[in-house]
């Protein structure tokens, strides 16, 4: 009899390829290589203002949901931190890119489906808590962003990151979905990654480094 793997491991394994493509998109490679202009990074924060605004709005509506509610944590909220970063970069009127609009539209389309919300929540927040710390360290070293501009990556309210990630994975494993619903959620995680990749593609097309 084969052993059933925990759901969080199933999600990770089933979406690893898309996750890696997002992490190694031309935009992210240029960011980590220090080849972007600061304005190109600020444009990413602009897009986050729309994505997280939608995600947190849906989360507020699902706060009392038996399945989605436990994922709605105040310490994860990013909207006010994004606003602080936009103020640092002097972005007064953020504009969504076409891919960002499609991303936001999908988040709102699944607003009445707890599994869809959790799929998008997982894709964004768990990656931000873990991989986002590398971006936070990069910004002052490669881009001179000091004294602000990286509030988005401050998750100190969560406490130790490894413990938070364990708690989050336990929440995923405890979801009461049957096999068919879990497969549907995994498909939505893949879709979320593809939407994110498309947004990064739009950002890269507008980056100074891409034109050089």
C-alpha positions in Angstrom: 0.0 0.0 0.0 1.5 3.3 -1.1 1.9 6.1 1.5 -0.2 9.2 0.9 2.1 12.3 0.9 1.0 15.5 2.8 -1.0 17.9 0.6 1.6 20.7 0.9 4.2 18.4 -0.6 1.8 17.4 -3.4 1.2 21.0 -4.2 4.9 21.8 -4.2 5.9 18.9 -6.4 3.0 19.4 -8.8 3.8 23.1 -9.4 7.6 23.1 -9.1 8.2 23.6 -12.8 6.0 26.7 -13.0 7.5 28.0 -9.8 11.0 27.7 -11.2 10.0 29.4 -14.4 8.7 32.3 -12.4 11.8 32.5 -10.3 14.1 32.4 -13.4 12.1 34.7 -15.7 14.1 37.3 -17.5 12.8 40.0 -15.2 13.8 38.2 -12.0 17.1 37.2 -13.4 17.9 40.8 -14.3 16.7 41.9 -10.8 19.1 39.6 -9.1 21.9 40.4 -11.5 21.5 44.1 -10.6 20.7 45.0 -14.2 17.3 46.7 -13.6 16.8 50.4 -13.2 15.3 51.3 -9.8 12.2 52.5 -11.7 11.8 49.0 -13.2 11.7 47.6 -9.7 9.3 50.3 -8.6 7.0 49.2 -11.4 6.9 45.7 -9.9 5.7 47.3 -6.6 3.1 49.1 -8.5 1.7 45.8 -9.9 1.8 44.3 -6.4 -0.5 47.1 -5.2 -3.2 45.7 -7.5 -2.6 42.0 -6.9 -2.4 42.2 -3.1 -5.2 44.7 -3.0 -7.5 42.2 -4.7 -6.2 39.2 -2.7 -6.7 41.0 0.6 -10.1 42.2 -0.3 -11.2 38.7 -1.1 -9.6 37.5 2.1 -11.6 40.0 4.1 -14.8 38.6 2.6 -13.7 35.1 3.4 -12.4 35.7 6.9 -15.3 33.8 8.5 -15.1 30.9 6.0 -14.3 27.6 7.8 -11.5 26.7 5.3 -10.2 30.0 4.0 -10.5 31.9 7.3 -7.5 30.4 9.0 -5.3 31.6 6.2 -6.4 35.3 6.6 -3.7 36.6 8.9 -3.2 40.2 9.7 0.6 39.7 10.0 0.7 38.7 6.3 -1.2 41.8 5.0 1.0 43.7 2.5 -1.2 46.6 1.3 0.0 49.2 3.8 3.6 48.2 3.3 3.2 48.4 -0.5 1.8 51.9 0.0 4.9 52.9 2.0 7.2 51.5 -0.7 5.3 53.4 -3.4 5.7 56.6 -1.4 9.5 55.9 -1.1 9.7 55.5 -4.9 7.4 58.6 -5.4 4.8 56.6 -7.3 1.6 58.6 -6.8 -0.7 57.0 -9.4 0.0 53.3 -9.9 -1.0 51.8 -13.2 -1.7 48.1 -13.8 -0.1 46.4 -16.8 -2.4 44.2 -19.0 -1.2 41.0 -17.5 -1.7 42.4 -14.0 -5.3 43.2 -14.9 -5.8 39.6 -16.0 -4.2 38.4 -12.7 -6.5 40.6 -10.6 -9.5 39.5 -12.6 -8.8 35.9 -11.9 -8.4 36.5 -8.2 -11.8 38.2 -8.2 -13.3 35.4 -10.3 -12.5 32.8 -7.5 -13.7 35.1 -4.7 -16.5 32.7 -3.8 -14.4 29.6 -3.9 -12.3 29.0 -0.8 -9.9 26.6 -2.6 -9.2 29.2 -5.3 -8.4 31.9 -2.7 -6.1 29.5 -0.8 -4.4 28.6 -4.1 -3.6 32.3 -4.8 -2.8 33.0 -1.2 -0.3 30.1 -1.1 1.3 31.1 -4.4 1.9 34.7 -3.3 2.5 34.8 0.5 4.5 31.6 1.1 6.9 32.6 -1.7 7.2 36.2 -0.3 7.9 35.0 3.2 10.7 32.7 2.0 12.2 33.9 -1.3 11.3 37.5 -0.8 14.0 37.9 1.9 16.6 37.5 -0.8 15.1 40.5 -2.6 15.1 42.5 0.6 18.8 41.9 1.0 19.5 42.7 -2.6 17.8 46.1 -2.8 20.3 48.1 -0.7 23.4 46.2 -2.0 22.6 46.3 -5.7 20.2 49.2 -6.1 21.0 51.6 -3.2 17.5 51.3 -1.8 18.1 52.1 1.8 16.0 53.7 4.6 12.8 52.5 3.0 11.5 51.0 -0.2 11.6 47.4 1.1 8.7 47.4 3.6 6.9 44.8 1.5 9.4 42.2 2.6 9.2 42.9 6.4 7.5 39.8 7.9 8.9 40.3 11.4 5.4 40.2 12.9 5.2 36.5 12.0 8.0 35.5 14.3 10.6 32.9 13.2 10.0 32.2 9.5 10.7 28.4 9.7 7.9 28.0 12.4 5.5 30.1 10.3 6.1 27.9 7.3 5.5 24.8 9.3 2.2 26.3 10.6 1.2 27.2 7.0 1.9 23.8 5.7 -0.1 22.3 8.5 -3.1 24.5 7.5 -2.8 23.2 3.9 -2.6 19.6 5.1 -5.7 20.1 7.3 -7.9 21.3 4.5 -11.0 19.0 4.3 -10.9 18.7 0.5 -11.4 15.4 -1.3 -9.0 14.2 -4.0 -10.9 15.9 -6.8 -11.0 19.2 -5.0 -7.3 19.1 -4.1 -6.5 18.4 -7.8 -8.6 21.5 -8.7 -6.7 23.6 -6.1 -3.4 22.4 -7.5 -4.5 23.4 -11.0 -5.4 26.9 -9.7 -1.9 27.2 -8.1 -0.4 26.4 -11.5 -2.7 29.1 -13.0 -1.6 31.6 -10.4 2.0 30.9 -11.3 1.3 31.4 -15.0 -0.5 34.7 -14.3 2.5 35.8 -12.3 4.9 34.8 -15.1 2.8 36.8 -17.6 3.0 39.8 -15.3 6.8 39.5 -15.0 6.9 39.2 -18.8 5.0 42.5 -19.2 7.4 44.1 -16.7 10.5 42.8 -18.6 9.2 44.1 -21.9 9.1 47.6 -20.4 12.5 47.4 -18.6 15.4 49.4 -19.7 17.7 46.3 -19.5 15.5 44.5 -22.0 15.9 47.3 -24.5 19.7 47.6 -24.1 
